[in-house]
Amino acid sequence: MCDHCLKHGTAGKWYLNAKFYSDELAEELDLKEFLLEQYKTFEAMQVRKFGGFSAVGMGYKRQMPIIGRIVKHTAEKMLHSKKPSRNPFKAEGHIGQVVPLDDAIAILETCIPENSLIMKYCMCRYMHKGEKEACCINFGIMSEIIDKLPRFIPEPEDSKFRLTKEEAIEKFTEFNKKGYIGTIWYGAYPYINNLCACQTPMCAGFRPRTEFGIKSIFKAEYVVENNPNNCQGCKRCITMCQFGAIEFDDKTKRAVIDQSKCYGCGNCLLVCRFEALNLVTRKEIPALAGDY
């Protein structure tokens, strides 16, 4: 269990704390105009400079010993900031965590205010591939903000864009089965307003971590554990993993999991037909306890 969860969580998970989703919190933080301004120019986020550095050429900068450490420190300090966000052109206090399907359903069922769920285009996919796909579930004041930004609203105009909780659960389950990774986000801290379903390398939340080692997102509260006695060596789980955590052992003809690489999304469980995989809490694995 991470320190953040211990301090802010319910049942060890910060994202199951319903107060972080409340309209009262959004009003207290005065986030409506802040988020509206941020989303007006969202696509330019990845090329803006923060602390004198931009994401352009980040890979080269990260390879330089001293500058690389400065870049990483600056980025993580901004993303993990708990100070009130005042600059909509910075992703301050915007930190997230991987959530498997069951936890995402718990969020949708128990934490989110009624009548505020919407679907919108994933801007990460649009920035990366130029394609529009409505796979982000937003809620709270985001439903009011997106109303003012029609380019985020799925086309055609008569498509379903406002959701009931049951519809949101159905949609998120569909994304999960497609192999999209569930993530939950502050936007900005401590208000939670995004439940995303995306993939690497499109997701702008994952890329700083997977490509540059910047902790832009926490791994899940879980890791995958395998039961080699049930594994039939079909390799379906290997094709589903986006983090290179599962390999095939030619000697045993079984899948092998490197839990240090596992983000705990649980997507591999969806394609295993032999009940050879299951999720266990990260704290149960001594070597991984606290490794988020």
N, C-alpha and C positions, 0 to 999 in steps of 0.2 A: 504494500500500500504506500503510495507516494506521500511525501510530506504535505503536499497541497490537499490531497484527499483527507488526510488526518485532521487538518485544520478546518477545512471548509465542507467536508462531505457528510452525507447521510448514508449509513451502512458502508462507509469507506469509499464513497463515490461522490465527488463534488457535484456531478451533473444530475444527481437525484435529489438535490436540495431545491425544493420548489420555490423558495424565496428568490432564487436567482433568475426566475422566469417572470416575476410579478410585474404588473403594470406600474405598481407603486414605486418599485425600484427604478424602472425606466424613467419615470417622471422625476424622481429624486435626483437622478444623475443628469437629467435634461439631455437625453440622448437623441431625441427625434431629429432635430436640425443637424446635429453632428453626423448621424448616420446618413441622412439625406444628402448632405454635402459630400460625404465619403463615397457613396454609391454613384453619384453623378459622374465621377471620374475614376471609377473602380479599375477600369482596364489599364490605366496608367500607373497603377500602384507598383508594379514590378520594375519600372524604370525610374522611379523617383529616388532621390538621394536621401538617406537617413544617416545622420551623423557624418556626413561627408562621403558616404559610400552608397553605391547603387548595386542592384542585382546584375547589371551588365558587367561582364567580365569577372563575376564573383569567383568562378572556379580558379582563375589565375591568381587572384588576390589571396584566396584561401591557401594556396600552395606556398605562399611566401611566409616563412615562420612567424615573424613578429606581426606583420600586417594581417596575416590570417587570424591570429589570436585576437587582434583588436576588432576585426570585422565580426568575428563570432561573438565576442563579448558585447559589442554594441548592439548587434541584432537581437541577441537573447535578452539583454536588459530592456530593450524596447518592447519586445513581444510579451515578456513576462511582467511588465510593469503593472503595479496595482494602484498607481496614482490616477486621479481623475483625468480622463482623456479630453484634451482641449484642441488638438490639432487633427482635423479629419483627414489630413494628407499623410498621416503616419498610422501604421498598424499597431498602435500602442495598446497593450492589454488585450491583444487578440491571440489567445492561446487555446488550443483544443486538445482533444484526446480521442483515440480510436475507441469505438464502441461496437461490440458484436450485436447481432440482431436482437437478442433477448433484452439487452439493456436499452437499445433504441426503442423497443416497444414499451418498456417500462417508463421511459421519458415521455413518450407520446400519451400514454394512458394516465399518468399520475401527476405530471409536472406542468404541462402547458395549459395556459388559459383557454377556455372554450372560445370558439368562433374567431380564432386569430391565425389559423393554419393556412399557409399558401404554398404553392409550388412556383419556382421561378427558374429561369435559365441559369445554368452553372457558368459563372464568368471565368472560372479557371479553365474550363474546357474551351471556352470561346477565345481566351487569350492564347492558349497553347495550340489549338488546332483550327480555330476559326469556325467551329461548329457549335450550334446551339442545341442543347439538350436540357430539358427541364428535369433535373434530378436533385435539386436542392429544396429542402423543406425548411421554410422560415416561419416565424411566429412572433406574437407580441406586436410591438410597434413596427416591426418590419412589414406587417401587412398593410399598414397605413403608408409607409414609405414607398413600397413598390407600386402602389396605386398611382403615385406621382411620376413613376419612371417606367412608362409602357414598354421600353425596349427589353425589360426583364421579364415581361409577361408572355407566357407561351402563346404562340399562334397555332391555329386560327383564333379569331376573337372569341368564338363560342367554345373553345376548349376549356376543360375543367381546371381552374386555377385556384379556387378556394376549396379547401378540403375539410371534411369532418375528421375526427380522430380515427375512425375506422378506415376511411379512405387513405389517410396518411400512412397508417400501418400497412395497408395493402400495397401502397406504392413503394414504401421503403423495403418491404419484403421482396418485391419484384427486382429492385435495384440490387439487393443483396444476392439474389439468385443469379444475376448477370455477372457477379464478381466485383461489383462496386463496393468500396470500403466505407463503412459508416464512421463518421466523425461528428463530434459535438463541439461547439465553439462559443467562447466568450466573444462579445462584439460590441462594445468594449467591456473589460472587466468592471464589475462582476456580473454584468447582465448577459444572460445566455439567449441567443436568438437564431442560431443556425444548427440544423441537423443535416449534414451533407452526405451525399453518396457519390464518390468519385473514384478515380484510379490514378496510379502512378504511371507516367510522370506528369500527367496533366494537372493534378491537384497542386495548387500553389502553397498549400499547407504542408504537403509532404516534401516537396522539392528541396527546400533549404536543408532539411534533415538528411534525406537520402543522398543528396548530391554534395552537400557542403558540411555536413556534421553539425548544423545549427539546430538546437532543440526548439523547433517551431511547433512541434506537436508531441504530446506524450503518447507512448505506447499504451495499449489497453491494460486494464487491471488483470488481464488473463494472458496465458500462453497456451499453445496447443500441445497436447501430450498424445503420443501414439501407443497403440497396443499392437506390437508386432505379430502377436498370435492371430489377430484378426486380419491384418493387412494381406491383400492378395497381389500386391505389386502392380496394380492397374495404372498407376501414375497420374490418375485424374487430379489428385490433390496437388501434385507438382505443377500442373498447368494452371491451377487456380492461384497459387501463391505469387504475390507481386514483390516479395522481399527476398527471394532466394533462400528461404528458410527450410525448404524441403528438397531433399535430393534422393536419388535412387541408388541403393546399394546393390551393385552387380553380384556380389557374393551371396547375400541373403535373399536377393530378389524382393526386397521390401523397401518402403519409404523410410527415410531417416530425417528427423527434425532437428535442426539447430535452433534450440530455444532462445539463444542469445540474439538471433536475427528475427525471431517471431514478434510481430506487432499485436498478436492476439485478436485479429479481426474476426476469426472464426469462419471465413469464407470457405476454407478447405473442407470443413465439416459437411458443407452442403452437397458436395459432389462425391463424398465417400459412401459407397453402397454397402460397406461391410462393417460399419460401426468400429472402425479402427482408430478414430480420432475423437478427442474430446477436449473441452476447455477446462483448465484448472486455474485457480487464482495465482497470480504471480508470486505472492508472498509465500505460497506453499513450496516454491523452489528456492532453497537457500541462496544459490548462486545468482538468482535473478531478483531477489527481494530488493526493492528500491531502484531497480534498473528500469527507468521509464524513458 
